Every structure is written in structure tokens, then in C-alpha cells.
Amino acid sequence: MFETLSDRLTTVFTSLRGKGRLSEEDINTTAREIRLALLEADVALPVVRDFIAHVKERARGAEVSKALNPAQQFIKIVNEELVQILGGESRELSFSKTPPTVIMLAGLQGSGKTTLAGKLGKWLASERDTPLLVAADLQRPNAVTQLQVVGERAEIPVFAPEPGNGVGDPVEVARESVEQARRNNHNVVIIDTAGRLGVDEEMMQQAADIRDAVQPDEILFVVDAMIGQDAVNTAQSFLDGVGYDAVALTKLDGDARGGAALSIRHITGKPIMFASTGEKLEDFDAFHPDRMASRILDMGDMLTLIEQAQRTFEESEVEKMASTLASDDDFTLDDFLEQMSMIRKLGPINSLLGMMPGMGQMRDQISNVDDADLDRITAVIRSMTPAERRNPKIINGSRRLRIANGSGTQVSDVNGLVTRFFEAQKMMRQMKNGGMPGMPGMPGSGSGAGGGKKKAKAQQKKAKKGKQRSGNPLKAKQEEAEKEAQRQQRREEGGDQQSQLPPGLGGGSQLPPGMGSGPQPDLSDFKLPKK
């Protein structure tokens, strides 16, 4: 969603890098470009004005003028101000001292309340809570059925005493759900309420009645991040009519410009607590302003990636993989397949790569990464025999054809996989030996303790450079004649020595055809040890 804004800001900051001092003109020009980028992202004008005013005020202060790297300090200021616009610190759910904790969802129809209820329930269940979903949207056709389907997929129980489709009292359903939760030991109740296509008095009154009946611990305003500036107006209307404690943004994976997310917090004063970033139930997480600001500025989001891995992988899986990598055994295709399956658990590959710093500049390449490629690799490996997985060197032409036919791929796909695997296996060996190629100070690297190869190459290059032919034709011809005389002398001396060697160790009569005659290599090109 923030791709356009991220690209514009990255371009702006590129012009700052390398400057040892920022002039007043540099600050004004950069601030103007940032203002245009924010307005193009559909950020509300009052928000843009306050943001630019704070950035310029801090940029003119001592923290930039006295900094060792003013450009980086300026970027740091923009990052901190973005964090403040997005809410500063992360906001967590407030749980009731006496369960159940009641969470009420409010918002317009189509904002994604029902799906978000299932996502929130699944997220809470992963945090060791026992949520109960409540179908209190009795107006929208099939809203009750939809929540039941979502609850079944999320493996969360649903309380739906009324069929909906205009039948039943939503206030009474909400009230009964709290008692149902107490009886069945659910510590969280999530109430899905009805919405409308637009803000109207009837919807507001129903939401207010449910609020008064159950006294929720948290009221979340669910807003579609793709509707732009209208999201801000709707958020303000709900705040005035019903009131809420925090905001949950949906459809952050859309192609809208994302200005709503940057505007709602500043306009309403209410924090963004959750964000839905996809269609799957797992595409949901707590909203962290600092991490979102880092993504916008293409600084990555490694903390979210780490937390996602911690939630996905069991400790035993991580220990098993660590012991495999640390062992003296070679990295096999079975290990490779296990790593692939672990990566797939984390989610789409392009999403994972998008969390890495600097990946915004490679967005086109990342978008071309297809999870189907991983499926093809998995199919190829599973078509191999256990012996072939342990030792891919035995995979000859006929075996490759059999593997390709068994996996529904081409022989070229099998060839490519085997080649890449051998490269990965070689890299794993180097890591086990204490370092990676090109890592300073590491064994096997090009510098530090393992810099011998690099030094030798430099000496060879220097020696080769010293033997360049002269630009003077007469002098070059003279040098060539001298070299030829030296080579002839060495050949004669070598012939005398060779004739004295025992048969089979260099005697001319014992040499294979073509190895005892003809021009010999110029030994002056080699650095031989001194006697």
C-alpha cells in the first residue's frame, strides 16, 4: 500500500546522501518534496502541514548542524516524525480483571469486520486466549453464516442464536454472549456488529445500544484503508456518535495510496491497534508504528520477521535444524527440503523478502518471485530416491529424466536444481569451516587470516604487469630475442638433466608421444623456490 510513498521518499533521500553539510536550501527543497509525496499518498492536509513544520524545525536545529552525517540525521528525524504520526508507541489490548474481556467491532458495511473478527480470534488463540465470536450482525444477508464459516476455518467457536437476515435482536444476542462465555470459560468475547453503506442514525443507535448493554472493555473501529480520505471522515463520525478506543485497519495489502493510515491517528487521536495485510486468516498482526515507519522508509521490518518465525516454528524444529547445520555431515537434499518447508510456513516469499532492508529498490524482482517455483522444487526432490537425496552426484542422465517425468517438470529444471544445490552445499561447508568467502577476517575469506589467496593474486598481477612489452618496436624485438635465447638455454640444460633420469621418471624414451618434444613452457613465468 505504501509503495508509491516509499519510492518517492527513497528518491528524495538519495539526493541528500553524500552531502557533508545541509544548507537552508537543501532543507527547504527536501521538505517540499516530502510534502508532495505525502499529498500524493492521500494524507490529510492538516497532517502534512504539522509533519513538515516539525521536520523543518528539527532539521534547522543543532541535532543536524552538529551531526557527523547531516543527511542521515535528517532521515532519522523524518523516521521519528512518521512514528509519531502513526501513534508513537504500540497500543495493546486492555484485558478485564474479571473475564470475559469484551471486544466490540464497529464500522461501515464492507470494511471487513466479519473477516477481521475471525483473524482477531485466531490471533488471540495463538496468544493462549480462548475467544468466542458473536454474530450480532443480523441485518446483512448471510452475515451470520459468513461468521460461522470464518470461525470454522479459524477453529474458533461462534455464538449465533439467531439466523439473521433481518431476524433477531442484536442487543439481546450481545448480552447473552457474555453469559455464554462465562459458562464455557471463554476469556475473550468478540462481537461482530452490523454496518451500513454510509453513516446513518439507525446504525449509530444500534451500536450505542450494544455498547451500553455489554459495556465492552475495548471498542475497535474497523476501517478499510483503501477508501482514502473518506476513512478519516467516517472515523470522526463514529468517534462522535459511538466512541471507540482504537482502530483496526483492513486491506493494507491493497494498491491504494495509504493516506488513511497516516491520517486517522493524527485526526482522531485514537491509536491504530491492529492491521490486516491479506486475505488469509494469518495475515493479521498488532500494529507497530515504528515498524511501519521503517517499512515506508525502506528500512525493513526484521523484528516482525523474527516474531513471525518464533510463532511459526517449534523450538524442537529450530534445534534440529541448528544441530544439522553444525554437524560434520554434508548438507543433503533432505535438509534442503526441510528448510524449504519451514520457509513456506512463514508465508509468501515476496512478503518475507519485503521485510528485508533495502528491498524496496528490488520490488519488481521480488514481485516476480512465485511460490509455485518452490512447489516445483519440492516436487523434484520428492521424486528422487533416498540415495539420490543423500548423494546427488549419482544422478546421471537417465536418473534426471526419470526424476523430471515423476515430478512433472523438465530435465532442465532438475539440472538447475542440482547445480544450485551443489553451490549451496559448498557454501555450507565454508560456513562450517569458520567463515564465508568475502567476509573480512574469516577463514576462507579474501582478507585477514585467510587473505593469502588475495595477496598471491595481487603479486601475480604485479609480476605480470612488470613483464609488459615495451612500446618501442626495436626495444620490444630485442627483449623478445633475449627471452628466446634464455628459453633455448633452459631447454638444453633441461635436456641434459632429463637424459640422466631413470627410465619411467622423465627419460625421453619413456615419455608418451607428444610429451617429450615441442616447445616447453616458459619457466620464468613461474615463481620457483630459491635453492
RODO-2510 file (C-alpha; in nm, 4 decimals, decimal comma):
residues 531
     n   res          X          Y          Z
     1     m     0,0000     0,0000     0,0000
     2     f     0,2824     0,2412     0,0837
     3     e     0,4903     0,1546    -0,2229
     4     t     0,4402     0,4877    -0,4008
     5     l     0,5143     0,6893    -0,0876
     6     s     0,8152     0,4714    -0,0092
     7     d     0,9575     0,5131    -0,3615
     8     r     0,9154     0,8910    -0,3515
     9     l     1,0797     0,9282    -0,0110
    10     t     1,3660     0,6994    -0,1102
    11     t     1,4291     0,9166    -0,4169
    12     v     1,4219     1,2307    -0,2039
    13     f     1,6751     1,0973     0,0469
    14     t     1,9074     0,9686    -0,2249
    15     s     1,9838     1,3286    -0,3217
    16     l     2,0853     1,4055     0,0385
    17     r     2,3344     1,1251     0,0825
    18     g     2,6961     1,2248     0,0437
    19     k     2,6461     1,5865     0,1486
    20     g     2,8725     1,6928     0,4311
    21     r     2,6533     1,9891     0,5229
    22     l     2,2863     2,0715     0,4671
    23     s     2,2092     2,4275     0,3655
    24     e     1,8794     2,6055     0,4205
    25     e     1,8012     2,5491     0,0536
    26     d     1,8630     2,1725     0,0903
    27     i     1,6233     2,1565     0,3851
    28     n     1,3512     2,3556     0,2076
    29     t     1,3846     2,1543    -0,1146
    30     t     1,3697     1,8224     0,0683
    31     a     1,0749     1,9354     0,2808
    32     r     0,8880     2,0414    -0,0331
    33     e     0,9460     1,7017    -0,1977
    34     i     0,8300     1,5206     0,1173
    35     r     0,5179     1,7388     0,1272
    36     l     0,4336     1,6468    -0,2326
    37     a     0,4950     1,2768    -0,1611
    38     l     0,2581     1,2825     0,1378
    39     l    -0,0136     1,4703    -0,0504
    40     e     0,0114     1,2249    -0,3397
    41     a    -0,0308     0,9449    -0,0844
    42     d    -0,3668     1,0993     0,0108
    43     v    -0,2542     1,2107     0,3574
    44     a    -0,4849     1,4741     0,5074
    45     l    -0,3617     1,8317     0,4571
    46     p    -0,3567     1,9232     0,8322
    47     v    -0,1412     1,6183     0,8966
    48     v     0,1012     1,7136     0,6192
    49     r     0,1315     2,0696     0,7479
    50     d     0,2121     1,9628     1,1037
    51     f     0,4532     1,6947     0,9846
    52     i     0,6524     1,9287     0,7591
    53     a     0,6596     2,2020     1,0264
    54     h     0,8079     1,9629     1,2839
    55     v     1,0625     1,8213     1,0374
    56     k     1,1858     2,1641     0,9261
    57     e     1,2071     2,2916     1,2832
    58     r     1,4182     1,9976     1,3935
    59     a     1,6282     1,9991     1,0738
    60     r     1,7358     2,3573     1,1403
    61     g     1,8378     2,2725     1,4951
    62     a     2,1656     2,1610     1,6456
    63     e     2,0955     1,7884     1,6058
    64     v     2,1523     1,8208     1,2292
    65     s     2,4032     2,1055     1,2053
    66     k     2,6417     1,9417     1,4547
    67     a     2,5903     1,5859     1,3336
    68     l     2,8763     1,3919     1,1731
    69     n     2,6423     1,2911     0,8917
    70     p     2,3690     1,5554     0,8492
    71     a     2,1855     1,3627     0,5747
    72     q     2,1432     1,0538     0,7921
    73     q     2,0364     1,2707     1,0830
    74     f     1,7698     1,4312     0,8630
    75     i     1,6389     1,0892     0,7611
    76     k     1,6338     0,9905     1,1291
    77     i     1,4167     1,2955     1,2044
    78     v     1,1709     1,2036     0,9268
    79     n     1,1534     0,8485     1,0605
    80     e     1,0812     0,9671     1,4159
    81     e     0,8117     1,2086     1,2988
    82     l     0,6492     0,9321     1,0929
    83     v     0,6413     0,7160     1,4047
    84     q     0,4680     0,9968     1,5950
    85     i     0,2054     1,0407     1,3218
    86     l     0,1363     0,6662     1,3279
    87     g     0,0833     0,6687     1,7028
    88     g     0,4212     0,6675     1,8727
    89     e     0,4160     0,3510     2,0828
    90     s     0,2261     0,0302     2,0124
    91     r    -0,1133     0,0018     2,1814
    92     e    -0,2054    -0,3330     2,3387
    93     l    -0,5445    -0,4770     2,4293
    94     s    -0,6797    -0,3942     2,7747
    95     f    -0,7992    -0,7150     2,9387
    96     s    -1,0657    -0,7178     3,2062
    97     k    -0,9655    -0,8168     3,5590
    98     t    -1,2712    -1,0440     3,5690
    99     p    -1,3144    -1,2442     3,2458
   100     p    -1,4513    -1,2361     2,9891
   101     t    -1,2905    -0,9368     2,8160
   102     v    -1,5481    -0,7956     2,5718
   103     i    -1,4266    -0,6545     2,2375
   104     m    -1,6836    -0,4831     2,0177
   105     l    -1,6195    -0,4276     1,6454
   106     a    -1,7827    -0,1283     1,4750
   107     g    -1,7598     0,0148     1,1249
   108     l    -1,9239     0,0515     0,7870
   109     q    -2,0526    -0,2393     0,5810
   110     g    -1,7790    -0,3808     0,3613
   111     s    -1,4952    -0,2651     0,5841
   112     g    -1,4094    -0,6255     0,6713
   113     k    -1,5463    -0,6564     1,0259
   114     t    -1,6591    -1,0196     0,9971
   115     t    -1,3317    -1,1432     0,8496
   116     l    -1,1353    -0,9364     1,0987
   117     a    -1,3329    -1,0963     1,3828
   118     g    -1,2050    -1,4382     1,2710
   119     k    -0,8498    -1,3091     1,2284
   120     l    -0,8531    -1,1452     1,5710
   121     g    -0,9910    -1,4655     1,7254
   122     k    -0,7178    -1,6766     1,5662
   123     w    -0,4508    -1,4265     1,6735
   124     l    -0,5779    -1,4306     2,0327
   125     a    -0,5873    -1,8109     2,0296
   126     s    -0,2188    -1,8124     1,9309
   127     e    -0,1585    -1,5974     2,2401
   128     r    -0,3134    -1,8712     2,4616
   129     d    -0,6516    -1,6986     2,4932
   130     t    -0,9904    -1,8698     2,4445
   131     p    -1,2032    -1,6327     2,2320
   132     l    -1,5714    -1,6605     2,1394
   133     l    -1,7085    -1,4990     1,8219
   134     v    -2,0567    -1,3441     1,8436
   135     a    -2,2829    -1,2980     1,5402
   136     a    -2,4600    -0,9718     1,6264
   137     d    -2,4863    -0,8517     1,2662
   138     l    -2,8433    -0,9607     1,1978
   139     q    -2,9196    -0,7166     0,9131
   140     r    -2,6756    -0,8020     0,6333
   141     p    -2,7797    -1,1096     0,4314
   142     n    -2,5844    -1,4211     0,5316
   143     a    -2,3668    -1,2282     0,7773
   144     v    -2,4289    -1,4944     1,0444
   145     t    -2,3393    -1,7747     0,8036
   146     q    -2,0231    -1,5937     0,6970
   147     l    -1,9054    -1,5580     1,0578
   148     q    -1,9756    -1,9265     1,1186
   149     v    -1,7650    -2,0224     0,8148
   150     v    -1,4835    -1,7898     0,9215
   151     g    -1,4988    -1,9271     1,2763
   152     e    -1,4791    -2,2844     1,1485
   153     r    -1,1726    -2,2027     0,9396
   154     a    -1,0088    -2,0276     1,2348
   155     e    -1,1168    -2,3099     1,4699
   156     i    -1,2870    -2,0569     1,6971
   157     p    -1,6390    -2,1256     1,8396
   158     v    -1,9214    -1,8957     1,7234
   159     f    -2,2253    -1,7894     1,9283
   160     a    -2,5133    -1,7428     1,6801
   161     p    -2,8556    -1,7994     1,8436
   162     e    -3,0383    -1,6008     1,5724
   163     p    -3,0461    -1,6786     1,1967
   164     g    -3,0027    -1,3156     1,0942
   165     n    -3,1203    -1,1789     0,7584
   166     g    -3,3324    -0,9257     0,9479
   167     v    -3,4468    -1,1675     1,2220
   168     g    -3,3463    -1,1287     1,5877
   169     d    -3,2413    -0,8638     1,8390
   170     p    -2,8649    -0,7881     1,8167
   171     v    -2,8613    -0,6208     2,1609
   172     e    -3,0017    -0,9322     2,3257
   173     v    -2,7589    -1,1563     2,1361
   174     a    -2,4666    -0,9471     2,2578
   175     r    -2,5922    -0,9607     2,6176
   176     e    -2,6437    -1,3384     2,6085
   177     s    -2,2981    -1,3939     2,4567
   178     v    -2,1285    -1,2648     2,7716
   179     e    -2,3140    -1,5188     2,9862
   180     q    -2,2364    -1,7908     2,7304
   181     a    -1,8658    -1,7050     2,7553
   182     r    -1,8729    -1,7276     3,1360
   183     r    -2,0423    -2,0671     3,1276
   184     n    -1,7926    -2,2111     2,8776
   185     n    -1,4760    -2,0485     3,0175
   186     h    -1,4047    -1,8158     2,7246
   187     n    -1,1865    -1,5296     2,8443
   188     v    -1,2499    -1,3061     2,5369
   189     v    -1,5744    -1,2188     2,3560
   190     i    -1,5549    -1,0626     2,0069
   191     i    -1,8852    -0,9062     1,8964
   192     d    -1,9381    -0,8552     1,5230
   193     t    -2,1921    -0,5716     1,4813
   194     a    -2,3910    -0,4530     1,1799
   195     g    -2,2769    -0,1761     0,9478
   196     r    -2,4284     0,0355     0,6751
   197     l    -2,3128     0,1608     0,3376
   198     g    -2,2850     0,5047     0,4946
   199     v    -2,3050     0,6676     0,8343
   200     d    -2,6695     0,6896     0,9463
   201     e    -2,8603     0,7401     1,2716
   202     e    -3,0044     0,3861     1,2895
   203     m    -2,6617     0,2204     1,2719
   204     m    -2,5179     0,4568     1,5310
   205     q    -2,8081     0,3949     1,7677
   206     q    -2,7797     0,0155     1,7401
   207     a    -2,4050     0,0284     1,8056
   208     a    -2,4626     0,2570     2,1047
   209     d    -2,7285     0,0190     2,2449
   210     i    -2,4930    -0,2794     2,2198
   211     r    -2,2205    -0,0739     2,3842
   212     d    -2,4492     0,0181     2,6754
   213     a    -2,5750    -0,3420     2,7140
   214     v    -2,2359    -0,5190     2,7410
   215     q    -2,0020    -0,2373     2,8498
   216     p    -1,7134    -0,3551     2,6271
   217     d    -1,3562    -0,3310     2,7512
   218     e    -1,2416    -0,2379     2,4003
   219     i    -1,4322    -0,0867     2,1061
   220     l    -1,2387    -0,1265     1,7810
   221     f    -1,3312     0,0866     1,4822
   222     v    -1,2687    -0,1252     1,1719
   223     v    -1,1822     0,0838     0,8681
   224     d    -1,0981    -0,0046     0,5103
   225     a    -0,7586     0,1531     0,4406
   226     m    -0,8355     0,1714     0,0680
   227     i    -1,1132     0,4317     0,0847
   228     g    -0,8698     0,7187     0,1352
   229     q    -0,9779     1,0473     0,2886
   230     d    -1,3340     0,9277     0,3441
   231     a    -1,1946     0,6855     0,6043
   232     v    -1,0912     0,9842     0,8139
   233     n    -1,4387     1,1405     0,7922
   234     t    -1,6082     0,8112     0,8837
   235     a    -1,3693     0,7580     1,1743
   236     q    -1,4535     1,1014     1,3126
   237     s    -1,8283     1,0370     1,2754
   238     f    -1,8076     0,7072     1,4669
   239     l    -1,5955     0,8721     1,7328
   240     d    -1,8591     1,1414     1,7858
   241     g    -2,1584     0,9031     1,7638
   242     v    -2,0463     0,5875     1,9438
   243     g    -1,6891     0,6352     2,0561
   244     y    -1,4100     0,3818     2,0299
   245     d    -1,0755     0,3059     2,1878
   246     a    -0,8596     0,2084     1,8911
   247     v    -0,8579     0,1485     1,5156
   248     a    -0,8134    -0,1732     1,3180
   249     l    -0,7003    -0,1201     0,9575
   250     t    -0,8021    -0,3724     0,6929
   251     k    -0,6849    -0,4306     0,3335
   252     l    -0,3381    -0,2885     0,3864
   253     d    -0,2285    -0,5200     0,1060
   254     g    -0,4322    -0,3196    -0,1454
   255     d    -0,2977    -0,0821    -0,4073
   256     a    -0,4433     0,2347    -0,2536
   257     r    -0,2093     0,5147    -0,1534
   258     g    -0,2293     0,4579     0,2216
   259     g    -0,3004     0,8125     0,3354
   260     a    -0,5795     0,6967     0,5689
   261     a    -0,3357     0,5074     0,7895
   262     l    -0,1190     0,8170     0,8250
   263     s    -0,4152     1,0473     0,8889
   264     i    -0,6569     0,8655     1,1230
   265     r    -0,4288     0,8651     1,4259
   266     h    -0,3500     1,2354     1,3916
   267     i    -0,7079     1,3453     1,3269
   268     t    -0,8923     1,1312     1,5826
   269     g    -0,6237     1,0920     1,8458
   270     k    -0,7037     0,7185     1,8654
   271     p    -0,4215     0,4686     1,8090
   272     i    -0,4086     0,2035     1,5392
   273     m    -0,4016    -0,1299     1,7239
   274     f    -0,4294    -0,3963     1,4526
   275     a    -0,3597    -0,4266     1,0819
   276     s    -0,4894    -0,6826     0,8320
   277     t    -0,2461    -0,7333     0,5442
   278     g    -0,4064    -1,0046     0,3321
   279     e    -0,6964    -1,2385     0,2677
   280     k    -0,5706    -1,5309     0,4743
   281     l    -0,6577    -1,5590     0,8433
   282     e    -0,2856    -1,5489     0,9260
   283     d    -0,2410    -1,2117     0,7519
   284     f    -0,3073    -1,0164     1,0686
   285     d    -0,0933    -0,8690     1,3446
   286     a    -0,0631    -0,5959     1,6029
   287     f     0,0216    -0,2555     1,4545
   288     h     0,3667    -0,1197     1,5433
   289     p     0,4169     0,2458     1,4395
   290     d     0,7964     0,2238     1,4436
   291     r     0,8000    -0,0848     1,2214
   292     m     0,5519     0,0645     0,9756
   293     a     0,7628     0,3812     0,9534
   294     s     1,0694     0,1667     0,8816
   295     r     0,8837    -0,0076     0,6004
   296     i     0,7750     0,3216     0,4493
   297     l     1,1361     0,4440     0,4511
   298     d     1,2570     0,1081     0,3074
   299     m     1,4484     0,0198     0,6244
   300     g     1,2884    -0,3221     0,6537
   301     d     1,0990    -0,4861     0,9383
   302     m     1,3244    -0,7519     1,0833
   303     l     1,1505    -0,7576     1,4228
   304     t     0,8207    -0,8653     1,2688
   305     l     1,0016    -1,1305     1,0641
   306     i     1,1706    -1,2666     1,3779
   307     e     0,8449    -1,2699     1,5748
   308     q     0,6705    -1,4440     1,2869
   309     a     0,9388    -1,7136     1,2855
   310     q     0,9113    -1,7584     1,6622
   311     r     0,5349    -1,8085     1,6371
   312     t     0,5621    -2,0448     1,3399
   313     f     0,8462    -2,2758     1,4380
   314     e     0,8553    -2,5104     1,7318
   315     e     1,1694    -2,4934     1,9435
   316     s     1,2465    -2,8578     1,8612
   317     e     1,2419    -2,7770     1,4855
   318     v     1,4879    -2,4916     1,5313
   319     e     1,7206    -2,7042     1,7480
   320     k     1,7103    -2,9897     1,4972
   321     m     1,7999    -2,7618     1,2061
   322     a     2,0756    -2,5919     1,4104
   323     s     2,2288    -2,9293     1,5016
   324     t     2,2141    -3,0367     1,1365
   325     l     2,3967    -2,7257     1,0221
   326     a     2,6545    -2,7579     1,2996
   327     s     2,7308    -3,1264     1,2355
   328     d     3,0213    -3,2520     1,0278
   329     d     2,7854    -3,4274     0,7867
   330     d     2,7290    -3,2811     0,4426
   331     f     2,4209    -3,0708     0,3749
   332     t     2,1815    -3,3028     0,1867
   333     l     1,8741    -3,2550    -0,0273
   334     d     1,6633    -3,3846     0,2629
   335     d     1,7931    -3,0958     0,4757
   336     f     1,7281    -2,8594     0,1865
   337     l     1,3692    -2,9861     0,1563
   338     e     1,3148    -2,9430     0,5307
   339     q     1,4385    -2,5839     0,5149
   340     m     1,2060    -2,5163     0,2221
   341     s     0,9047    -2,6416     0,4154
   342     m     0,9994    -2,4226     0,7147
   343     i     1,0220    -2,1164     0,4912
   344     r     0,6838    -2,1910     0,3366
   345     k     0,5272    -2,1890     0,6840
   346     l     0,6265    -1,8252     0,7248
   347     g     0,4105    -1,7132     0,4338
   348     p     0,4582    -1,5875     0,0772
   349     i     0,8225    -1,5471    -0,0188
   350     n     0,7768    -1,1965    -0,1621
   351     s     0,6249    -1,0837     0,1706
   352     l     0,9245    -1,2191     0,3604
   353     l     1,1690    -1,0515     0,1225
   354     g     0,9731    -0,7262     0,1561
   355     m     1,0644    -0,7168     0,5253
   356     m     1,4362    -0,7049     0,4446
   357     p     1,6075    -0,3623     0,4462
   358     g     1,6564    -0,2066     0,1039
   359     m     1,4220    -0,4456    -0,0746
   360     g     1,2045    -0,1575    -0,1957
   361     q     1,4594    -0,0927    -0,4693
   362     m     1,4141    -0,4518    -0,5900
   363     r     1,0335    -0,4528    -0,5779
   364     d     0,9960    -0,5598    -0,9415
   365     q     1,2269    -0,8572    -0,8933
   366     i     1,0523    -0,9544    -0,5683
   367     s     0,7108    -0,9386    -0,7339
   368     n     0,8327    -1,1945    -0,9881
   369     v     0,9122    -1,4456    -0,7136
   370     d     0,6457    -1,7130    -0,7339
   371     d     0,5735    -1,9620    -0,4571
   372     a     0,4914    -2,2110    -0,7332
   373     d     0,8681    -2,2284    -0,8016
   374     l     0,9161    -2,3668    -0,4507
   375     d     0,6413    -2,6206    -0,5167
   376     r     0,8218    -2,7376    -0,8319
   377     i     1,1499    -2,7711    -0,6409
   378     t     0,9715    -2,9721    -0,3722
   379     a     0,8179    -3,1996    -0,6364
   380     v     1,1584    -3,2600    -0,7974
   381     i     1,3237    -3,3526    -0,4652
   382     r     1,0358    -3,5812    -0,3645
   383     s     1,0720    -3,7653    -0,6969
   384     m     1,4264    -3,8668    -0,6033
   385     t     1,5189    -4,1857    -0,4219
   386     p     1,6629    -4,1608    -0,0660
   387     a     2,0069    -4,2465    -0,2058
   388     e     1,9842    -3,9653    -0,4643
   389     r     1,8866    -3,7148    -0,1969
   390     r     2,1833    -3,8147     0,0184
   391     n     2,4300    -3,8118    -0,2701
   392     p     2,3129    -3,6070    -0,5734
   393     k     2,6413    -3,6881    -0,7535
   394     i     2,4962    -4,0233    -0,8593
   395     i     2,2150    -3,8510    -1,0531
   396     n     2,3136    -3,9229    -1,4142
   397     g     2,1247    -3,8516    -1,7340
   398     s     1,8773    -4,1394    -1,7113
   399     r     1,8043    -4,0643    -1,3464
   400     r     1,7386    -3,6987    -1,4297
   401     l     1,4927    -3,7982    -1,6991
   402     r     1,3122    -4,0288    -1,4553
   403     i     1,3001    -3,7541    -1,1878
   404     a     1,1677    -3,4993    -1,4386
   405     n     0,8927    -3,7357    -1,5542
   406     g     0,7998    -3,8225    -1,1974
   407     s     0,7733    -3,4593    -1,0866
   408     g     0,6027    -3,3276    -1,3989
   409     t     0,8941    -3,0963    -1,4799
   410     q     1,1656    -3,0689    -1,7444
   411     v     1,5142    -3,2170    -1,7309
   412     s     1,6472    -2,8588    -1,7339
   413     d     1,4605    -2,7959    -1,4076
   414     v     1,6304    -3,0959    -1,2479
   415     n     1,9701    -2,9835    -1,3808
   416     g     1,9194    -2,6339    -1,2423
   417     l     1,8176    -2,7631    -0,9006
   418     v     2,1156    -2,9976    -0,8730
   419     t     2,3560    -2,7229    -0,9794
   420     r     2,2168    -2,4737    -0,7282
   421     f     2,2211    -2,7374    -0,4568
   422     f     2,5915    -2,8103    -0,5095
   423     e     2,6586    -2,4358    -0,4768
   424     a     2,4578    -2,4247    -0,1540
   425     q     2,6389    -2,7336    -0,0243
   426     k     2,9745    -2,5716    -0,0971
   427     m     2,8667    -2,2581     0,0875
   428     m     2,7549    -2,4654     0,3881
   429     r     3,0966    -2,6347     0,4012
   430     q     3,2676    -2,2969     0,4023
   431     m     3,0427    -2,1787     0,6839
   432     k     3,1220    -2,4875     0,8913
   433     n     3,4946    -2,4275     0,8350
   434     g     3,4645    -2,0935     1,0051
   435     g     3,3669    -1,8308     0,7542
   436     m     3,2171    -1,7184     0,4284
   437     p     3,4010    -1,6017     0,1154
   438     g     3,4461    -1,2300     0,1210
   439     m     3,3910    -1,1902     0,4955
   440     p     3,6863    -0,9907     0,6379
   441     g     3,8901    -1,1740     0,8995
   442     m     3,7170    -1,5083     0,8429
   443     p     3,8963    -1,8278     0,7336
   444     g     3,8431    -1,8820     0,3655
   445     s     3,7816    -1,5131     0,3089
   446     g     3,9743    -1,2729     0,0957
   447     s     4,1301    -1,0773     0,3818
   448     g     4,2508    -1,1123     0,7381
   449     a     4,3560    -1,4629     0,8380
   450     g     4,2541    -1,6074     0,5035
   451     g     4,3893    -1,3336     0,2792
   452     g     4,6719    -1,5420     0,1307
   453     k     4,4937    -1,6104    -0,1982
   454     k     4,4071    -1,2470    -0,2469
   455     k     4,7662    -1,1450    -0,1726
   456     a     4,9030    -1,4073    -0,4117
   457     k     4,6736    -1,2862    -0,6877
   458     a     4,7913    -0,9304    -0,6310
   459     q     5,1556    -1,0401    -0,6537
   460     q     5,0896    -1,2330    -0,9745
   461     k     4,9132    -0,9328    -1,1204
   462     k     5,2044    -0,7118    -1,0226
   463     a     5,4582    -0,9556    -1,1671
   464     k     5,2588    -0,9847    -1,4877
   465     k     5,2368    -0,6096    -1,5117
   466     g     5,6178    -0,5873    -1,4826
   467     k     5,6633    -0,8090    -1,7894
   468     q     5,4655    -0,5977    -2,0310
   469     r     5,6240    -0,5437    -2,3701
   470     s     5,7801    -0,2097    -2,4454
   471     g     5,6008     0,0329    -2,6715
   472     n     5,9237     0,0801    -2,8749
   473     p     5,9242    -0,1774    -3,1607
   474     l     6,3060    -0,2092    -3,1710
   475     k     6,3321    -0,2497    -2,7957
   476     a     6,0455    -0,4978    -2,7896
   477     k     6,2146    -0,7069    -3,0617
   478     q     6,5402    -0,7046    -2,8653
   479     e     6,3641    -0,8161    -2,5466
   480     e     6,1899    -1,0985    -2,7327
   481     a     6,5247    -1,2187    -2,8740
   482     e     6,6816    -1,2216    -2,5278
   483     k     6,3881    -1,4211    -2,3892
   484     e     6,4117    -1,6730    -2,6724
   485     a     6,7852    -1,7178    -2,6017
   486     q     6,7122    -1,7784    -2,2331
   487     r     6,4428    -2,0330    -2,3182
   488     q     6,6773    -2,2161    -2,5550
   489     q     6,9459    -2,2318    -2,2874
   490     r     6,6984    -2,3738    -2,0339
   491     r     6,5788    -2,6336    -2,2853
   492     e     6,9348    -2,7510    -2,3431
   493     e     7,0052    -2,7688    -1,9692
   494     g     6,6740    -2,9472    -1,9123
   495     g     6,7573    -3,1979    -2,1839
   496     d     7,0901    -3,2884    -2,0165
   497     q     6,9177    -3,3343    -1,6816
   498     q     6,6334    -3,5350    -1,8339
   499     s     6,8730    -3,7793    -2,0019
   500     q     7,0195    -3,8624    -1,6595
   501     l     6,6788    -3,9554    -1,5097
   502     p     6,5888    -4,3223    -1,4589
   503     p     6,3548    -4,4822    -1,7117
   504     g     5,9922    -4,4057    -1,6380
   505     l     6,0755    -4,0822    -1,4479
   506     g     6,1412    -3,8474    -1,7326
   507     g     6,3670    -4,0329    -1,9791
   508     g     6,2774    -3,9314    -2,3294
   509     s     6,2249    -4,2908    -2,4450
   510     q     5,9730    -4,3492    -2,1712
   511     l     5,7561    -4,0406    -2,2259
   512     p     5,4189    -4,0708    -2,4001
   513     p     5,4007    -3,9395    -2,7551
   514     g     5,3797    -3,5633    -2,7706
   515     m     5,5144    -3,5049    -2,4176
   516     g     5,8892    -3,5176    -2,4825
   517     s     5,9135    -3,2853    -2,7774
   518     g     5,7915    -2,9499    -2,8927
   519     p     5,8172    -2,6113    -2,7202
   520     q     5,8318    -2,6227    -2,3398
   521     p     5,6627    -2,3744    -2,1068
   522     d     5,8469    -2,0586    -2,0106
   523     l     5,9530    -2,1284    -1,6507
   524     s     6,0293    -1,7614    -1,5971
   525     d     5,6556    -1,7104    -1,5684
   526     f     5,6516    -1,9201    -1,2505
   527     k     5,7843    -1,8241    -0,9080
   528     l     6,0048    -2,1176    -0,8148
   529     p     6,1553    -2,1527    -0,4650
   530     k     6,5184    -2,0484    -0,4311
   531     k     6,7721    -2,3255    -0,3742
***
